[in-house]
Amino acid sequence: MSTLPAPSADQLAHSQHLAALIADQITAAGGWLPFDRYMDAALYQPGWGYYSAGSRKFGAAGDFVTAPEMGSLFAESLANTVATVLAACGGGEVLEVGAGTGALARDLLLALEAVQLPTHYRILEVSPDLAARQRETLEAGAPHLLSRVSWCTTLPSGFVGCMVGNEVLDAMPCRLVRWTQGQWWERGVGLSATGLVWAERPLADLAAAAHLPTAGWPDDYLTEIQPTAAAFVASLAHAVEKGALLLVDYGFDAATYYHPERSEGTLMCHYRHHSHDDPLWLPGLQDITTHVDFSAIWQAATDAGWALEGYTAQASFLLDAGLLEALSRRDPQSTDYLRQAAYAQKLLSPAEMGELFKVIGFSRNLPLTALLPGFGREDRSGGL
């Protein structure tokens, strides 16, 4: 793509190597891979996938910026909810899923230090590169709390405490389906003389699309379904003895997600702070994401034994959880206050992250006497 920054020779060689590995997978599978398997390889192929290799992903030097990278108000607000869960558990741990650079872990631990520290802070991370960077962040920003932190690649059992995931579900492999001529087709990846190409087959697993609306589809309607994300949330329930789960991500309820006018889906790629819609371009060098179908997440979680605690927009959650109070603790004459105020505007503005990002919370065997902080201002659960 001529409009995007050109990769270096080493980066291009890296992508070409991963593309060759994916081509081998396509050949071994009979000439076609469903898109979720392609996305899994592009992002998580050991040593070569986007999240498994050593390139910078987050922040100004990477491809995109998440809320915790911009300041600490996000974590300080979230800490009020996490502390409430820990208190209801009589103590317990925090498990953060996919901790990025470690900025949220650092700031959340520092905020909890003033309220209620967890007995342990676990980070579930499949990328050795990111785990190393997270450790560096914690060593630099909260060295006195590092002894409470450990990393794991599988879920614990008998977990008691609060699980947290910020922008995790959007990067889980999705399936692409297209409605045309009165039936569903599944979009996948095949091979041509020039490399990776789109290829479609009739959807064999019709049950996979059973939760989609049954009428009103325009012809040539492309969208995503997210069984991997739904199954992951369900698996978290089986790891919890008592506690809560808080997930923050961009997405919609099903009625909005699958609106007839959203005919090209939500699949998006991020490369050096540029966005585009071609996931076959430079595999391994770009992030691939979709918006989250929170209705599907809620249904899978409920079926697995989670109880819904709330669902709302990020702005509503952060305001109810105490963002403005956290901001007011800064000196209004300081440079830090001005920086944090601009950050708060980005978190809360409907034109920025405030409306597109949602927060959904679940609990399991958790004795609560009131709504968790964050969910008392505006409840959108009825839309799920």
Buried (B, 14 or more C-beta within 10 A) or exposed (E): EEEBEEBEEEBEEBBBBBBEBBBEBBEEBEEBBBBBBBBBBBBBBEBBBBBBBEBEBBBEEBBBBBBBBBBBBBBBBBBBBBBBBBEBBEEBBBBBBBBBBBBBBBBBBBBBBEBBBBEBBBBBBBBBBBBBBBBEBBEEBBEEBBEBBEBEEEBBEEBBBBBBBBBBBBBBBBBBBBBBEEEBBBBBBBBEEEEBEBBBEEBEBEEBBEBBEEEEBEEEBBBBBBBBBBEBBBEBBEBBBBBBBBBBBBBBBBEBBBEEEBBEBBBBBBBBEBBBEBBBBBBBBBBBBBBBBBBBBBBBBBEBEBBBBBBBBBBBBBBBBBBEEBBEEBEEEEEEBEEBBEBBEBBBEEEBBBBBBBBBBBBBEBEBEEBBBBBBBBEBBEBB
